Amino acid sequence: MSKESIVTAENGRDSALSSSTLFSDLRLLFKGPVLIANALPIFTGFWLALYFTGASFMENLDLFLLTLIGGTLVMAGALVINNWYDVDIDTIMDRTKNRPTVTGHFSLKAVLTLGIVISVLGFVLLAFTTMDAVVYGFIGWVTYVIMYTMWTKRKYTLNTVVGSISGAVTPLIGWTAVDPGFHFVPIVLALLLFIFQMPHTFAIAMKKWKEYKAANVAMLPVVHGFGITKRLMVVYIASLLPIPFFLLTFGSVFVVLATLLNVGWLAVSLYGFFTKDDMKWAHVNFLYSVNYITVMFLMMIIFTI
């Protein structure tokens, strides 16, 4: 192989590595899995609003794209600003030490600017749908950025309650882009998401309690221990049991399947009082929660096709 060929190959590898690093940095900056998980309720809310109003999806494709892209950008902007603000504790925690704000791959000024620009762009796109969608997007953004990230996260164990509000508005963004949000379905979906996020976040906090403790973040397991965290997880998961019966409009099969999912999660949470391996149990609980919410929203779409 000639010297020129070797140089070209090395340049190609460097370019591919650089692209891979950039993609990884962006995924961490935008918290890819979190962003995707929040986009599904927006789509579900939009889809169900069309279903209950008898509107056509294809005839509202432009409205759908504005809603999904706009809502996702609003959430992405909030997540980016969260990374900018939390750089000091992200440096301490192993789960966040590879974020580009910590590694220095992106400057803090650039990250803050990006977060603001993306947020504004998201609100502009939502403004082409309805003002209700903009309002719910704003509630979610302010709750996550101001009330959660900058106020309660480091000081109060109620930070999980506050953070759950921002996630709960996502189906309302989707629904109100089509129809006013006073229908019982989007309200139940918001309630479902709010309750779900509590045990879901507690499971994460238990898994990473040493890191949260080192960073002095007031998560419930850090401040009050695993015992009360487990008890509250059972309370919140048990609170999900009535939810399917408010959604009888999706049919009896949906209600049965959703109830089985709830009972299964409750069984997993109750096992926490008997396990000797809290870390393994918390991880199983986390995995169940992620799959639970995904399946629940997908079922709502499937049963209304």
N, C-alpha and C positions, 0 to 999 in steps of 0.2 A: 504494500500500500504506500502511495506517495505521501510526502509530507503535507501537501495541500489537502489530500483526502482525509488525513488524520485531523488536521485543523478544522476542516468542515464538519467532520463527525463530532468533534469535541464541542464546536459551536452549537451544533444541533442539540446535543445533550444538555448544554448549559441553558439553551433557550427553552427546552422542554421542562427542565428543572425549575427555571424561573417562572414559567407559566403555571406549573404545579404549585409552587410556593404562593403565587399570587392568588390562585383559586382557593387554596387552603386558608390564606389570610382573610379573604373576603367571606368565606364560609364561617369562620370563627367570628369575624366582626359583625356579620349580620345574624349570627346564631342560627344558621341554616335550619336545623331540625325544629327549633322553636318557631321560626317564621313559617315553615311549611305547615306545622301543626295548627297554627292560628289562621292560615289561609283556608283550610278545610271548613271551619264553621262559617266563614264569610260566604263561601260557595253554597254551603247547605242552607243558610238563611235565605240567600237569593233564590235558590232552586225551589225551596218550599213556598216562598212568597209567590212565585210564578204558578206553582201548583194550586195553591188555595185561591188565587185570583183568576185562574183559568187562562193565564197568558202563555204565549209561546216563547220558548227559549230562543229559537233562531231569530224571531222577530225582535228580540231584546238582546241580541248578541253584543251590540255596541255598548249598551248599558251594563251588561255583565262585565265586559272587559274594563270599562271605566271603574266599576265597583271593585272588582278583584284586584286590579293593578293599583288603584288608588288606595284601597284599604291596606294592602300589603306594604305599600311604600310608607304609609303612615306608621305601621308597626315596625318596619325596618328602620325608619328614622329614630324611633324611640329606643330600639335595641342598640343602635350605634351610639346614641348619646349616653345610654347606660354604660357602654364600654368606656367611653371617654371619661365619665365621672368616676367610675369604679376602678380606675387603673391602679390606684394604690393598694386596694385589697386584692385585686386580680394578680398582683405581683407576688402576694403571699401564698395564694391558694394554688395547689397543683392542677386543679381542674380548669384553671383559667390562665395559667402562666404562659401558654403558647399564643394567646391572643396578640394580634399585631400591635396593639397599644402597649403591651408589656414588652414584646421583643424589640420594639422600636422600628419595625418595618414601615409603620405609618406614624406620622407625627400627630400629636394630640390636637393641634390646631386643625390639621386636615381632617381628622376624624370628626371633630365637633362641627366643622363646616359641612362635611358630607351629611351628617345626621340632620342638621337643620335644613339643608337643601332638599334632601329626600323627603323629609316630613312635609315641607311646604308644597312640594310637587304632588305628594299624595293627597293633600287637602284640596289642591287645585283640581285634580282629577275627580275627587269625590264631589266637588262643587257642581260638576256637570251632571250629577245624578239627582240628589235631593238634599235639602238642608238638614233633614233628619239624619241622613247618613253622615254628613259632615259633623253634626253635633255628637253623635255616638263615637265617631272616630276621635273627636277632640277630647271627649270624656276619657276614652281609653288612653290617649297619648298623655294627657295631663296626669292621670292617675298613676301611670307607669313611671313617667319621667320625674315629675315633681313630688307627688305624694309617696311613691314607693322608693324610687332610686335615691332621691335627694333628702327625703325626710325620715321615713320610718324604717328603711332596710337595716340601718346600722344601730338603731336605738330601741326599737320596740318589737316584741314577738308578734304583734298584730300586723307586722309587715306582710305576712302571708295573706291575710284578709284583704289588705289594701291592694296587693298585687293581683289578687284573684278578680278584682273588679275590672281591671283593664282587659283581662282575657275574656271576661263574661260578655263584653259588649260586641264581640266579633260577629256573632250571628245576627245581632240587631243592625249592624252596618249593612250586611247583605240584604236583610229583609226590607229595611226602610228605604233602600234604593229603589224598591219596587212598590211598596205599600206601607202606610203608616204602621208603626210598631205596636199598636194597641191590641193586636191579635194575641190570643193566649199561647200560640205555638212559639213565637220568638221569645216570649217572656219565660216560658218553661225551658227553652234551650239555654237562655242566659243563666237561669237558675242552676241548670245541670252543670254548666261549665264552671260556675262559681263554686259549687259544692265540690266538684271533682278536683279542682286545683288545690284544695286544702290538703287532702291525704297524699295527693301526688307530690306536692312540694315538701310535705313532711318526710316522705320516703327519701327524697333527694337529700334533705337536711340531715337525716340520720346517717345516710351513706357517707356524707362528707362532713360530719360534725366536727372532726378534728381540724379540718381546714377552715371551717367557719369560725371555730373557736380561736384559732391562731390569728385570723383576720379581724376578730372582735366584731363579728356580725351577729346580731341578736336573733338567731333562729331558735325556735322553740326547744329542740333537743339540747341545744347548747346552754340555754338559760335555765330550763326547768327539767331537763333529763328525758330519758327514753320512756319512762313509765307513763307520764301524762301525755306524751306524744302519741303513744300507742292507743291510749284510751280515747283521745280526741279523733284519731284516725277512724276508730270503730264508730264513733258517733256520727262523723261526717259521711262515711260510707253507708251506714244504716239510713241516713237521711236521703239517700238516693233511691231507696226502695219504692217510695210512692211515685217517683217521677214517671215511669212508663205508663201508669194508669191515667195520667193527665194527657197522654198522647194516644188514646184509644182510636183516634182518627186514622192512625197508621195501620190499624188492624190488630186482631188478636194474636197473630203469629209474631208480630213485632213486639207486642207487650210481653209475651212469653219469653222470647229470646232476650229481651232487655232485662227482664226480671232475673233470668238465669245468670246473666252477666253480673248483675248486682249482688245476687246471692253468692256467686263464686268469689267476688272481691271481698265480700263480708267474711267469708270463710277464711280467705287468705289473711285478712287483717286480724281475725280472732286467733289464728295460729300464733300470732306474735306474742301472746301471753304465755305460750308453752315452749317456744323455741329457745335454744341456748346460743344460737348464732344470729344475733341481731342484724349484723351486716348482710348476711346472706338473705335473711327474711326481708330486709328493707329493699334489697335489690330485686327480689321477686315481686314485691309490692309495686315497685317502680315500673317494672316491665308490664305487669298486669294493668296498671293505670294507663300507660301509653297505648296499649292495644285496646283497652276498654273504650276510651274516648274515640279512637279511630273507628272501631267497629260500630259504635253507637251512631255516629254521624253518617257513616256509609250506609248503614241499614235504613236510616231515614230517607236517604236518596233512593236506594234500591226499591223500597216499598212504595215509592210515589212515582216510579217510572211508568 
